Amino acid sequence: MKKNSKRYDYGTCHACGGPMRPKLIKQDFWIKGNLIVIEGIPAGACTRCGEKVVQAEVGRSIAELVADPHRPRRARTLKVPVIRFGQAVA
């Protein structure tokens, strides 16, 4: 991905109309039953409701990352607790 000297203007949030600000985010994806987390994604985040959007070029880069079958083997892993929601909780 190319580094641009100009900051991208994300405009206003399509969900609530609040201002969007550049931010690096984490995003999780479920690919064939496996959870993959990508960090450091350049995005626009709404300061009011938290909605996030990425530029098309960033979206294509993410698609390439998750399509690479070898990348998860080279990546660090996180241990994540899994809690089952049960009737007793409701």
PyRosetta script that sets phi, psi and omega in degrees:
from pyrosetta import init, pose_from_sequence

init()
pose = pose_from_sequence("MKKNSKRYDYGTCHACGGPMRPKLIKQDFWIKGNLIVIEGIPAGACTRCGEKVVQAEVGRSIAELVADPHRPRRARTLKVPVIRFGQAVA")
pose.set_psi(1, 137.1)
pose.set_omega(1, -179.2)
pose.set_phi(2, -80.2)
pose.set_psi(2, 144.7)
pose.set_omega(2, 173.9)
pose.set_phi(3, -91.2)
pose.set_psi(3, 124.8)
pose.set_omega(3, 177.2)
pose.set_phi(4, -97.3)
pose.set_psi(4, 141.6)
pose.set_omega(4, 178.0)
pose.set_phi(5, -74.9)
pose.set_psi(5, -26.9)
pose.set_omega(5, 178.0)
pose.set_phi(6, -85.9)
pose.set_psi(6, 144.1)
pose.set_omega(6, 173.5)
pose.set_phi(7, -82.1)
pose.set_psi(7, 138.2)
pose.set_omega(7, -179.9)
pose.set_phi(8, -74.5)
pose.set_psi(8, 137.6)
pose.set_omega(8, 177.5)
pose.set_phi(9, -94.0)
pose.set_psi(9, 107.8)
pose.set_omega(9, -179.9)
pose.set_phi(10, -79.9)
pose.set_psi(10, -8.6)
pose.set_omega(10, 176.4)
pose.set_phi(11, 74.2)
pose.set_psi(11, -138.5)
pose.set_omega(11, 179.8)
pose.set_phi(12, -111.3)
pose.set_psi(12, 158.0)
pose.set_omega(12, -178.2)
pose.set_phi(13, -67.3)
pose.set_psi(13, 132.1)
pose.set_omega(13, 177.9)
pose.set_phi(14, -74.3)
pose.set_psi(14, -18.2)
pose.set_omega(14, -178.4)
pose.set_phi(15, -85.8)
pose.set_psi(15, -43.1)
pose.set_omega(15, -174.1)
pose.set_phi(16, -128.9)
pose.set_psi(16, -8.0)
pose.set_omega(16, -179.8)
pose.set_phi(17, 84.8)
pose.set_psi(17, 2.2)
pose.set_omega(17, 179.4)
pose.set_phi(18, -72.4)
pose.set_psi(18, 168.2)
pose.set_omega(18, -180.0)
pose.set_phi(19, -74.5)
pose.set_psi(19, 138.9)
pose.set_omega(19, 176.7)
pose.set_phi(20, -98.0)
pose.set_psi(20, 136.2)
pose.set_omega(20, 179.3)
pose.set_phi(21, -124.9)
pose.set_psi(21, 144.3)
pose.set_omega(21, 176.7)
pose.set_phi(22, -62.1)
pose.set_psi(22, 140.3)
pose.set_omega(22, -178.7)
pose.set_phi(23, -158.9)
pose.set_psi(23, 147.5)
pose.set_omega(23, 171.9)
pose.set_phi(24, -91.6)
pose.set_psi(24, 127.4)
pose.set_omega(24, -174.8)
pose.set_phi(25, -121.8)
pose.set_psi(25, 166.9)
pose.set_omega(25, 168.4)
pose.set_phi(26, -107.0)
pose.set_psi(26, 143.3)
pose.set_omega(26, 176.8)
pose.set_phi(27, -138.0)
pose.set_psi(27, 137.5)
pose.set_omega(27, 178.4)
pose.set_phi(28, -103.4)
pose.set_psi(28, 147.6)
pose.set_omega(28, 179.8)
pose.set_phi(29, -136.3)
pose.set_psi(29, 138.6)
pose.set_omega(29, 172.1)
pose.set_phi(30, -100.4)
pose.set_psi(30, 113.5)
pose.set_omega(30, -179.0)
pose.set_phi(31, -118.9)
pose.set_psi(31, 114.0)
pose.set_omega(31, 179.8)
pose.set_phi(32, 48.9)
pose.set_psi(32, 46.1)
pose.set_omega(32, 177.1)
pose.set_phi(33, 80.3)
pose.set_psi(33, 2.8)
pose.set_omega(33, 179.5)
pose.set_phi(34, -112.6)
pose.set_psi(34, 136.2)
pose.set_omega(34, 177.9)
pose.set_phi(35, -85.2)
pose.set_psi(35, 127.7)
pose.set_omega(35, 176.3)
pose.set_phi(36, -123.8)
pose.set_psi(36, 131.9)
pose.set_omega(36, 178.3)
pose.set_phi(37, -114.3)
pose.set_psi(37, 128.1)
pose.set_omega(37, 176.7)
pose.set_phi(38, -110.7)
pose.set_psi(38, 127.8)
pose.set_omega(38, -179.1)
pose.set_phi(39, -104.6)
pose.set_psi(39, 159.4)
pose.set_omega(39, 172.8)
pose.set_phi(40, 72.0)
pose.set_psi(40, 29.4)
pose.set_omega(40, -179.8)
pose.set_phi(41, -80.9)
pose.set_psi(41, 122.4)
pose.set_omega(41, 175.7)
pose.set_phi(42, -71.5)
pose.set_psi(42, 125.9)
pose.set_omega(42, -176.1)
pose.set_phi(43, -147.4)
pose.set_psi(43, 170.3)
pose.set_omega(43, 169.2)
pose.set_phi(44, -103.0)
pose.set_psi(44, 131.0)
pose.set_omega(44, -180.0)
pose.set_phi(45, -122.5)
pose.set_psi(45, 133.0)
pose.set_omega(45, 179.5)
pose.set_phi(46, -72.1)
pose.set_psi(46, 130.5)
pose.set_omega(46, 179.5)
pose.set_phi(47, -75.2)
pose.set_psi(47, -14.9)
pose.set_omega(47, -178.2)
pose.set_phi(48, -95.1)
pose.set_psi(48, -53.6)
pose.set_omega(48, -173.6)
pose.set_phi(49, -111.7)
pose.set_psi(49, -10.0)
pose.set_omega(49, 178.0)
pose.set_phi(50, 88.1)
pose.set_psi(50, -1.4)
pose.set_omega(50, 177.4)
pose.set_phi(51, -54.4)
pose.set_psi(51, 143.1)
pose.set_omega(51, -179.1)
pose.set_phi(52, -125.4)
pose.set_psi(52, 143.4)
pose.set_omega(52, 175.6)
pose.set_phi(53, -137.3)
pose.set_psi(53, 151.4)
pose.set_omega(53, 175.4)
pose.set_phi(54, -122.7)
pose.set_psi(54, 157.0)
pose.set_omega(54, 175.3)
pose.set_phi(55, -70.5)
pose.set_psi(55, 156.9)
pose.set_omega(55, -178.7)
pose.set_phi(56, -57.6)
pose.set_psi(56, -41.5)
pose.set_omega(56, -179.9)
pose.set_phi(57, -61.7)
pose.set_psi(57, -39.2)
pose.set_omega(57, 178.0)
pose.set_phi(58, -66.5)
pose.set_psi(58, -42.6)
pose.set_omega(58, 177.5)
pose.set_phi(59, -59.3)
pose.set_psi(59, -40.8)
pose.set_omega(59, 177.7)
pose.set_phi(60, -65.7)
pose.set_psi(60, -39.0)
pose.set_omega(60, 178.4)
pose.set_phi(61, -64.3)
pose.set_psi(61, -39.8)
pose.set_omega(61, 177.6)
pose.set_phi(62, -63.6)
pose.set_psi(62, -43.2)
pose.set_omega(62, 179.2)
pose.set_phi(63, -59.8)
pose.set_psi(63, -39.6)
pose.set_omega(63, 177.8)
pose.set_phi(64, -66.1)
pose.set_psi(64, -40.8)
pose.set_omega(64, 179.1)
pose.set_phi(65, -61.1)
pose.set_psi(65, -48.3)
pose.set_omega(65, -176.5)
pose.set_phi(66, -75.2)
pose.set_psi(66, -19.4)
pose.set_omega(66, 179.0)
pose.set_phi(67, -80.7)
pose.set_psi(67, -19.3)
pose.set_omega(67, -178.9)
pose.set_phi(68, -73.0)
pose.set_psi(68, 111.0)
pose.set_omega(68, -175.9)
pose.set_phi(69, -68.5)
pose.set_psi(69, -18.0)
pose.set_omega(69, -177.6)
pose.set_phi(70, -92.8)
pose.set_psi(70, -20.9)
pose.set_omega(70, -175.2)
pose.set_phi(71, -58.5)
pose.set_psi(71, -45.7)
pose.set_omega(71, -179.3)
pose.set_phi(72, -59.2)
pose.set_psi(72, -30.8)
pose.set_omega(72, 179.7)
pose.set_phi(73, -69.0)
pose.set_psi(73, -28.9)
pose.set_omega(73, -178.3)
pose.set_phi(74, -90.1)
pose.set_psi(74, -12.4)
pose.set_omega(74, -175.1)
pose.set_phi(75, -85.0)
pose.set_psi(75, 156.3)
pose.set_omega(75, 173.1)
pose.set_phi(76, -70.5)
pose.set_psi(76, 157.7)
pose.set_omega(76, -179.0)
pose.set_phi(77, -118.6)
pose.set_psi(77, 154.4)
pose.set_omega(77, 177.9)
pose.set_phi(78, -115.0)
pose.set_psi(78, 144.6)
pose.set_omega(78, 174.0)
pose.set_phi(79, -96.1)
pose.set_psi(79, 124.3)
pose.set_omega(79, -174.2)
pose.set_phi(80, -122.2)
pose.set_psi(80, 127.3)
pose.set_omega(80, 176.4)
pose.set_phi(81, -70.4)
pose.set_psi(81, 144.3)
pose.set_omega(81, 177.0)
pose.set_phi(82, -119.4)
pose.set_psi(82, 122.1)
pose.set_omega(82, -178.2)
pose.set_phi(83, -115.7)
pose.set_psi(83, 129.3)
pose.set_omega(83, 179.5)
pose.set_phi(84, -86.4)
pose.set_psi(84, 130.7)
pose.set_omega(84, 176.4)
pose.set_phi(85, -81.0)
pose.set_psi(85, 126.7)
pose.set_omega(85, -177.5)
pose.set_phi(86, -124.5)
pose.set_psi(86, 167.6)
pose.set_omega(86, -179.8)
pose.set_phi(87, -60.5)
pose.set_psi(87, -33.2)
pose.set_omega(87, -178.5)
pose.set_phi(88, -62.7)
pose.set_psi(88, -29.2)
pose.set_omega(88, -180.0)
pose.set_phi(89, -74.0)
pose.set_psi(89, -39.2)
pose.set_omega(89, -177.3)
pose.set_phi(90, -75.0)
pose.dump_pdb("model.pdb")
